[in-house]
Structure formats: structure tokens, C-alpha cells
Amino acid sequence: MIIQVCVGSSCHLKGSPEIVELLQKAVEEYHLEDEVTLAGSFCIGKCNRVGVTIQVDDDIHVGITKENFKEFLQENILNKLERK
């Protein structure tokens, strides 16, 4: 699974450094080092007023914040990895 976090100027201002940190901690906590590749990306082209844009494989998710990160993690990363 490839997870790309937008680190462009808009997402940077909306918290992408914090989201990257949360993702790094989640990869360690759930021992996903062999299953997940984290990468930064400049604008993914789906800017939103709130939150960060993240691409998980071919799926683009917008509006990711510290407040909704756990839900995003469970629904879009952990659940998908369990189905493999």
C-alpha cells in the first residue's frame, strides 16, 4: 500500500506535518513497516478548505485533520490491509 500525503503549500498550512507524524506513529504502532510505504507529494489536485489531501493507492481522500485521523486510519488503511 502506498500512502502519499500532500505537502504542498496549502496542505502544509492545513497541518500536513502533523498528519505525516500521525501516520509514522501509526505505522510503528500497528507494525505496518512491511505493508505500507509513506511518501510526500506536492499538490494532488483535490484541495479542500479544511484538512490535508491523502492518496491511498488510487483513492484520494480530502479533509484529513488531527480530529478525524483515527477514523480515516481505520476505514482507509487498517480495514483495507485486513482484507488482503
C-alpha positions in Angstrom: 0.0 0.0 0.0 1.3 3.4 -1.0 0.2 6.4 1.1 1.0 9.8 -0.3 0.4 12.9 1.8 0.2 16.2 0.1 2.9 18.5 1.4 2.2 21.4 -1.0 1.8 24.8 0.5 -1.9 24.7 1.0 -1.9 21.3 2.8 1.3 22.3 4.7 -0.6 25.2 6.2 -3.6 23.0 7.0 -1.5 20.5 9.0 0.3 18.0 6.7 3.4 17.9 9.0 1.2 16.7 11.9 -0.6 14.2 9.7 2.7 12.8 8.5 3.8 12.4 12.1 0.5 10.6 13.0 0.9 8.3 10.0 4.5 7.5 11.0 3.4 6.7 14.6 0.5 4.5 13.3 2.8 2.5 11.0 5.1 1.8 14.0 2.2 1.1 16.4 0.4 -1.4 14.0 3.7 -2.9 12.7 2.9 -1.9 9.1 6.5 -1.3 8.0 6.4 -4.1 5.5 3.0 -3.3 4.2 2.9 0.5 3.8 5.1 3.0 2.0 4.7 6.6 3.2 5.6 9.3 0.7 5.2 13.0 0.4 3.6 14.5 -2.7 3.1 18.0 -4.0 -0.4 19.0 -4.9 -2.6 16.1 -5.7 -5.1 18.4 -7.2 -8.0 17.9 -4.8 -7.5 20.9 -2.4 -10.2 21.3 0.2 -11.0 24.2 2.6 -10.2 22.1 5.6 -7.6 19.5 6.2 -5.0 17.6 4.2 -5.3 15.5 1.0 -4.0 12.0 1.1 -3.8 9.4 -1.6 -4.0 5.7 -0.6 -3.1 3.7 -3.6 -5.5 5.0 -6.2 -8.0 6.5 -3.8 -7.9 10.2 -2.9 -9.2 11.5 0.5 -9.6 15.1 1.3 -10.1 17.0 4.6 -8.0 14.8 6.8 -7.3 16.5 10.1 -6.0 15.5 13.5 -9.6 15.3 14.7 -10.7 12.8 12.1 -7.4 11.0 11.6 -8.3 7.9 13.6 -11.4 7.3 11.6 -9.5 7.8 8.3 -6.8 5.4 9.5 -9.3 2.7 10.4 -11.5 3.0 7.4 -9.0 3.6 4.7 -5.8 1.9 5.8 -6.3 -0.7 8.5 -9.6 -2.1 7.1 -8.1 -2.4 3.6 -5.0 -4.2 4.9 -7.1 -6.7 6.8 -9.0 -7.6 3.6 -5.8 -8.6 1.8 
